[in-house]
Amino acid sequence: MQERLQKILSARGIASRRKAEEYILAGLVKVNGEIAVLGQKADAMTDQIEVDGRVLQDRIEMLYYVMNKPVGVETTNVERDASESERMLKKPVPKITPAITYTPSVRDVLPKELQGKIFPVGRLDKDSSGLLLFTNDGVLAYRLTHPSFQHEKEYEVLLDRPIEPIACRKIEEGFEMDGHKTKPLKCGKVAPSIIHIVLTEGKNRQIRRMCQHVGYTVRSLKRIRIMTLMDSMLPAGQIRMLTKDEKKALLRSVGL
């Protein structure tokens, strides 16, 4: 089937359609050995398409999954060296040396058949839980994580004591963090000690630091929404594929 080149590159996660147009204008895209022009169409199944000298393989199936990350699990998809871990554990250690502990990663939670095929989008710190998106769609991942797009993520925050309305207003107003003022956000009280915070950025442990700034300690932190994506029924530690409607809504929400 003939499609515009920028659509083909976007569908394979090579680049957004706008970026693909830049590649074509720069002469970096070839079809069957010939430099492509903007507006040109090709058949991804039969034509040889190159981007900056690299021949595209068969169309990649885009995968979209959501996990309810449990507390105590790190957001990393790096494969651990099991043999090295085993050697370390077999070494005799002095009694005064702390025991070696193993912190599980989200890769450990993924089914074996998905490990190395999909990757977490963004991060949730080890002490936090909630929704974590996994995909091999590089364009979607870029849109959701790059600060220039300012896409919403919502969190449910349990505090150590009931919060005063003025504290929520101060959190919304923002303050200096890592040399920059935090972006405007939404903070709403849903129970005496529970608030919902909607962020469009993700500085390191931002919510915990903001709450501490106004005199409160976070007892638990859970991400409950990523743009249009929500699932309050997904058990902790479980992962599932996005439905067709969820995928469509999420992609539309980020302009894809």
C-alpha positions in Angstrom: 0.0 0.0 0.0 1.4 3.4 -1.0 1.7 5.9 1.9 3.5 9.2 2.4 7.1 8.7 3.6 6.6 10.8 6.7 3.7 8.6 7.7 5.8 5.4 7.2 8.7 6.8 9.3 6.3 7.9 12.1 4.5 4.6 12.2 7.9 2.8 12.7 8.9 5.1 15.5 11.8 6.6 13.5 10.6 10.2 13.9 7.5 12.3 14.2 5.9 13.3 10.9 7.2 16.8 11.1 10.7 15.6 11.9 10.4 13.1 9.0 9.7 16.0 6.7 12.9 17.6 7.8 14.8 14.4 7.1 13.4 14.3 3.6 14.1 18.0 2.9 17.7 17.4 4.1 18.1 14.6 1.6 18.6 11.9 4.3 15.8 9.6 3.0 16.1 7.4 -0.1 13.6 5.1 -1.8 15.0 2.3 -3.8 18.4 4.1 -3.9 17.0 7.5 -5.0 16.9 10.6 -2.8 13.2 11.1 -1.8 11.3 14.4 -2.2 8.7 15.8 0.1 5.2 14.4 -0.6 6.6 11.2 -2.2 4.8 8.0 -1.5 6.2 4.5 -1.1 5.1 1.0 -0.2 6.7 -0.1 3.1 6.3 -3.7 2.2 8.0 -3.7 -1.2 10.1 -0.6 -1.5 13.6 -0.3 0.1 13.5 2.8 2.3 16.7 4.2 3.8 17.1 6.9 6.5 20.6 8.4 6.8 22.1 5.3 5.2 20.2 2.8 7.3 17.7 0.5 5.6 14.4 0.1 7.4 13.4 -3.4 8.3 9.9 -4.8 8.0 7.2 -2.7 9.6 7.6 -2.8 13.4 4.5 -3.7 15.3 3.8 -1.0 17.8 3.1 -2.3 21.3 1.3 -0.4 24.1 1.0 -1.7 27.6 0.2 -0.3 31.0 1.5 -1.6 34.4 0.5 -0.8 37.9 4.0 -0.5 39.3 4.2 -1.7 42.9 6.1 0.1 45.6 9.7 -1.1 46.0 10.3 -1.7 42.3 12.8 0.4 40.3 11.9 1.9 36.9 14.6 0.5 34.8 14.5 -1.9 31.9 18.2 -2.8 32.0 18.9 -6.5 32.0 20.8 -7.5 35.1 23.8 -9.7 35.0 22.5 -12.6 36.9 25.8 -14.5 36.9 27.6 -11.5 38.5 24.9 -11.3 41.1 25.3 -15.0 41.9 29.1 -14.7 42.2 28.7 -11.7 44.6 26.2 -13.6 46.7 28.5 -16.7 47.0 31.4 -14.6 48.2 32.1 -15.0 52.0 31.6 -11.6 53.6 32.6 -10.4 57.1 29.7 -10.3 59.6 30.1 -6.5 59.9 29.4 -6.1 56.1 25.7 -5.4 55.4 24.0 -8.2 53.4 23.7 -7.6 49.7 20.1 -6.8 48.8 18.4 -7.1 45.5 15.9 -4.4 44.4 13.6 -5.7 41.7 13.1 -3.7 38.5 10.0 -3.3 36.2 11.8 -5.6 33.8 11.5 -8.3 36.5 7.7 -7.7 36.6 7.3 -7.9 32.8 6.4 -11.3 31.2 9.5 -12.9 29.7 8.1 -12.6 26.2 7.9 -8.8 26.5 11.3 -8.2 28.1 13.5 -6.2 25.7 10.6 -5.5 23.4 8.9 -2.7 25.3 10.3 0.0 27.5 9.0 2.2 30.3 8.0 5.8 29.4 9.3 8.1 32.1 9.9 7.1 35.6 8.2 6.4 38.9 10.6 6.3 41.9 11.0 3.1 43.9 8.8 4.4 46.8 5.9 5.3 44.4 3.3 3.2 42.7 0.8 3.5 40.0 0.4 3.6 36.2 3.5 3.2 34.1 3.3 3.1 30.3 5.4 0.7 28.3 5.9 0.8 24.5 8.3 0.5 21.6 6.8 3.6 20.0 9.7 6.1 20.2 7.6 9.1 19.0 5.0 8.6 21.7 7.6 8.2 24.3 9.3 11.4 23.2 6.0 13.3 23.3 5.2 12.1 26.8 8.6 12.7 28.3 10.0 15.9 26.6 9.3 18.9 28.8 8.3 21.1 25.8 5.0 19.2 25.3 3.7 19.6 28.9 1.4 16.6 29.0 -0.5 15.9 32.2 0.1 13.1 34.7 -2.1 12.9 37.8 -1.1 11.6 41.3 -2.9 10.7 44.4 -0.9 11.7 47.5 -1.5 10.6 51.1 0.0 13.0 53.6 1.0 12.6 57.2 -1.8 14.9 58.4 -4.8 16.9 57.1 -3.8 19.6 54.7 -4.7 23.2 54.9 -6.1 25.0 51.8 -3.3 27.5 51.9 -0.8 24.7 51.5 -2.4 23.5 48.3 -2.4 27.1 47.0 1.3 27.4 47.7 2.0 24.1 45.9 0.1 25.4 42.9 2.0 28.6 42.9 5.3 26.8 42.7 8.7 27.5 44.1 12.4 27.3 43.2 13.6 23.7 42.6 17.0 22.7 41.0 17.5 26.4 40.0 14.2 26.8 38.3 10.6 27.6 39.4 8.2 24.7 39.1 5.6 25.0 36.3 2.0 25.8 37.2 0.1 22.7 38.4 -3.2 21.7 39.9 -3.6 20.6 43.5 -7.0 19.5 44.9 -8.0 18.2 48.2 -10.2 15.0 48.0 -10.0 13.9 51.6 -8.6 15.5 54.8 -5.1 14.0 54.2 -5.4 13.1 50.5 -4.7 15.4 47.6 -4.6 15.0 43.8 -1.7 16.7 42.0 -1.6 17.2 38.2 1.9 17.8 36.8 3.1 18.7 33.4 6.8 18.2 34.3 8.7 15.6 36.3 11.6 16.8 38.4 13.3 14.3 40.7 10.9 13.4 43.6 9.1 16.7 42.8 5.8 16.0 44.6 7.5 14.8 47.8 9.8 17.8 47.8 6.9 20.2 47.2 4.9 18.8 50.0 7.9 18.9 52.3 8.4 22.6 51.4 4.9 23.4 52.8 5.4 21.3 55.9 3.9 17.9 55.1 5.4 14.4 54.6 4.2 12.1 51.9 3.1 8.7 53.2 2.2 7.2 49.9 2.3 8.4 46.3 0.4 6.8 43.4 0.1 7.8 39.7 -3.5 7.5 38.7 -3.5 9.0 35.2 -1.3 9.5 32.2 -3.0 12.0 29.9 -6.2 10.0 28.9 -5.1 6.7 30.3 -6.6 5.6 33.6 -7.2 2.2 35.3 -8.2 2.0 39.0 -8.9 -1.7 38.7 -5.5 -3.0 37.5 -3.9 -4.9 40.4 -0.4 -3.9 41.7 2.3 -5.7 39.7 0.0 -6.5 36.8 0.4 -5.4 33.2 -2.0 -5.4 30.3 -2.2 -4.3 26.7 -4.0 -1.0 25.9 -7.4 -1.4 24.2 -7.8 0.0 20.7 -9.8 2.9 22.1 -7.3 3.7 24.8 -4.4 3.7 22.3 -6.3 5.9 19.9 -7.2 8.4 22.6 -3.7 8.5 24.0 -2.1 9.0 20.6 -4.6 11.7 19.7 -4.0 13.5 23.1 -0.3 13.9 22.2 -1.0 15.0 18.6 -0.2 11.7 16.8 
